[in-house]
């Protein structure tokens, strides 16, 4: 049995812990002893076979970047500087490695799918525990995958261009499914989670790492204009409906956030679930909503791309704002 490496944590209480089918396990640490790894603030464990009924309703219209073609071109440019400029704020190596440990990579022979692996930044954390020849990196961005191929530790990984909502792998194929920073761009997150269930072997484990919805009104406004920011129970609902058991939601933020969640978290929600029975997911879905083969109106595309990019800049500024407050405010005070 693999265990998550010890990490200093702080906890927030939630009324969700009182709801049926959930057990909230809390661990506390003095804020003065925080490490850069960050803090686990909430942990829900779903072991009840009853599927949760309380999932929040997401907006009917997808966000600007929650569109495959827009996301493709967004990362066409971002891939040039992604590893150097986009991984040191909310997705540091320490946070990445702690998150990936939730997937229980306890055997180097495990067959692992890294879905939405992009430049391979998260894959570098995976190959610390699993032989590279057993790891497959999937992404829709050719430019991102080219960056992954350039990394020496990933040379033996299999690289596949594909769609997270329509995985090109057989049923009961992999031992582990990991997806970090990808779900926020899926037009149909439920379909992507359903595919994660399908490709896993019985006893296999899925680990999805994504954002968390803010509570501050201005951050909510920009979140709704940028990409998908689910709530905790949205993740639980998607996993449970797909057929996963033992669903866990771990919420973590960088240490300089000091547990603040009102502005949302970019890579702060880690969700795991176990597939216990062979075969496809019991969930039945209709045709896909987002067909990349269909032409997109150039003006609509430009508007989505521009609006989404500006909204993304807001959250970069928020991270620096919280970092500056962390330097100024006395230790032990919430910011």
Residue pairs with C-beta under 8 A, 6 or more apart in sequence:
1 104
1 106
2 101
2 104
2 105
2 106
4 98
4 101
4 102
5 97
5 98
5 101
7 35
7 37
7 38
7 40
7 98
8 29
8 33
8 34
8 35
8 37
8 39
9 27
9 28
9 29
9 39
9 40
9 41
10 28
10 29
10 31
10 34
10 39
10 40
10 41
10 259
11 26
11 27
11 28
11 40
11 41
11 42
12 41
12 42
12 259
12 261
13 24
13 26
14 24
14 42
16 22
16 24
16 44
16 232
16 233
17 23
17 24
17 44
19 54
20 48
20 50
21 46
21 47
21 48
21 50
21 52
22 44
22 45
22 46
22 48
23 44
23 45
23 47
24 42
24 43
24 44
25 43
25 45
26 43
27 40
29 39
30 332
31 258
31 259
31 331
31 332
32 331
32 332
34 255
34 258
35 94
35 255
36 92
36 94
36 254
36 255
37 94
37 95
37 98
37 255
38 94
38 95
38 98
38 252
38 253
38 254
38 255
38 257
39 252
39 253
39 255
39 257
39 259
40 250
40 251
40 252
41 251
41 252
41 253
41 259
41 261
42 232
42 249
42 250
42 251
43 248
43 249
43 250
43 251
44 232
44 236
44 247
44 248
44 249
45 246
45 247
45 248
46 52
46 236
46 239
46 240
46 245
46 246
46 247
46 248
47 245
47 246
49 245
51 237
51 240
51 241
52 233
52 236
52 237
52 240
54 233
55 231
55 233
55 234
55 236
55 237
56 213
56 231
56 233
56 234
58 228
58 230
58 234
59 224
62 187
62 228
63 223
63 224
63 225
63 226
63 227
63 228
63 308
64 70
64 225
64 226
64 227
64 303
64 304
64 305
64 307
64 308
64 311
65 71
65 74
65 184
65 185
65 226
65 227
65 304
65 308
65 312
66 184
66 185
66 186
66 187
66 227
66 228
67 185
67 187
67 290
67 304
68 140
68 163
68 185
68 187
68 290
68 292
69 292
69 296
69 301
70 301
70 304
70 305
70 308
71 140
71 185
72 140
72 141
73 305
74 305
74 308
74 309
75 82
75 118
75 141
75 143
75 144
76 141
76 143
78 86
79 118
79 119
79 141
79 143
79 144
79 146
79 147
82 118
82 119
82 121
82 144
82 147
83 119
83 121
83 147
87 93
87 96
87 121
89 254
89 266
89 316
89 319
89 320
90 253
90 254
90 265
90 266
90 267
90 268
90 319
91 121
91 180
91 181
91 266
91 267
92 254
93 125
95 252
95 254
95 267
96 121
96 122
96 125
96 180
97 125
97 128
98 252
99 180
99 207
99 209
99 250
99 252
99 267
99 270
100 122
100 125
100 126
100 129
100 178
100 180
100 207
102 207
102 248
102 250
102 270
102 272
103 112
103 176
103 178
103 205
103 207
103 272
104 176
104 205
105 112
105 126
105 129
105 130
105 176
106 129
107 130
108 129
108 130
108 131
108 134
109 130
109 131
109 134
110 130
110 134
110 175
110 176
111 134
111 136
111 173
111 174
111 175
111 176
112 126
112 130
112 134
112 135
112 136
112 174
112 175
112 176
112 177
112 178
113 136
113 138
113 167
113 169
113 173
113 174
113 176
113 177
113 178
113 199
114 120
114 122
114 123
114 126
114 135
114 136
114 137
114 138
114 178
114 179
114 180
115 138
115 164
115 167
115 177
115 178
115 179
115 182
115 192
115 196
116 138
116 139
116 164
116 179
116 180
116 181
116 182
116 183
116 185
117 123
117 137
117 138
117 139
117 144
117 145
117 148
117 180
118 139
118 141
118 144
118 145
118 147
118 148
118 181
118 182
119 144
119 147
119 148
119 151
120 137
120 147
120 148
120 149
120 151
120 154
120 157
122 178
122 180
122 181
122 209
123 135
123 137
123 148
123 151
123 154
123 157
124 151
124 153
124 154
126 135
126 178
127 135
127 153
127 154
127 157
130 176
131 156
132 153
132 154
132 155
132 156
132 157
133 156
133 157
133 158
135 154
135 157
135 158
136 157
136 158
136 159
136 160
136 169
136 174
137 145
137 148
137 154
137 157
137 158
137 159
137 160
138 160
138 161
138 162
138 164
138 167
138 168
139 145
139 148
139 161
139 162
140 161
140 162
140 163
140 164
142 161
145 159
145 161
148 154
148 157
148 159
149 155
149 159
160 168
162 168
163 292
164 179
164 182
164 186
164 192
164 195
165 186
165 187
165 188
165 191
165 192
165 195
165 288
165 290
166 195
166 288
167 195
167 198
167 199
169 199
170 199
171 198
171 199
171 278
171 279
171 280
172 199
172 200
172 201
172 202
172 278
172 279
173 199
173 200
173 201
174 199
174 200
174 201
174 204
175 200
175 201
175 203
175 204
175 205
176 200
176 204
176 205
176 206
176 207
177 196
177 199
177 200
177 204
177 205
177 206
177 207
178 206
178 207
178 208
178 209
179 192
179 196
179 206
179 207
179 208
179 209
179 210
180 208
180 209
180 210
180 267
181 209
181 210
181 266
181 267
182 192
182 210
183 189
183 192
183 208
183 210
183 228
183 230
184 210
184 211
184 227
184 228
184 229
185 227
185 228
186 192
186 228
187 288
187 289
187 290
188 285
188 288
188 289
188 290
189 228
189 230
189 234
189 238
190 238
190 241
190 242
190 283
190 285
191 285
191 288
193 206
193 208
193 238
193 239
193 241
193 242
193 244
194 241
194 242
194 281
194 283
194 285
196 206
196 208
196 242
197 206
197 242
197 243
197 244
197 273
197 275
197 280
197 281
198 280
198 281
200 206
200 275
201 275
201 278
202 275
202 276
202 277
202 278
203 274
203 275
203 276
204 274
204 275
205 272
205 273
205 274
205 275
206 239
206 244
206 272
206 273
206 274
206 275
207 270
207 271
207 272
208 235
208 270
208 271
208 272
209 267
209 269
209 270
209 271
210 228
210 230
210 235
210 267
210 269
210 271
211 223
211 227
211 228
211 229
211 230
211 264
211 265
211 266
211 267
211 268
211 269
212 229
212 230
212 231
212 232
212 251
212 261
212 264
212 265
212 268
212 269
213 220
213 223
213 229
213 230
213 231
213 264
214 220
214 223
214 229
214 261
214 262
214 263
214 264
215 261
215 262
216 262
216 263
219 262
219 263
219 264
219 314
219 315
219 318
222 311
222 314
222 315
223 229
223 264
223 311
223 315
225 307
225 308
225 310
225 311
226 308
226 311
226 312
226 314
226 315
227 308
227 311
227 312
229 264
230 269
232 249
232 251
232 269
235 249
235 269
235 271
236 247
236 249
236 271
239 247
239 271
239 273
240 247
241 283
242 273
242 281
242 283
243 275
243 277
243 281
243 282
243 283
244 273
244 274
244 275
245 273
245 274
245 275
245 276
246 272
246 273
246 274
247 271
247 272
247 273
248 271
248 272
248 273
249 269
249 270
249 271
250 269
250 270
250 271
250 272
251 261
251 265
251 268
251 269
251 270
252 265
252 268
252 270
253 259
253 260
253 261
253 265
253 268
254 319
255 326
256 322
256 323
256 325
256 326
256 327
257 265
257 322
257 326
257 335
258 326
258 329
258 333
258 334
258 335
259 334
260 322
260 334
260 335
261 268
263 315
263 318
263 322
264 315
266 315
266 319
322 335
325 335
326 335
329 335
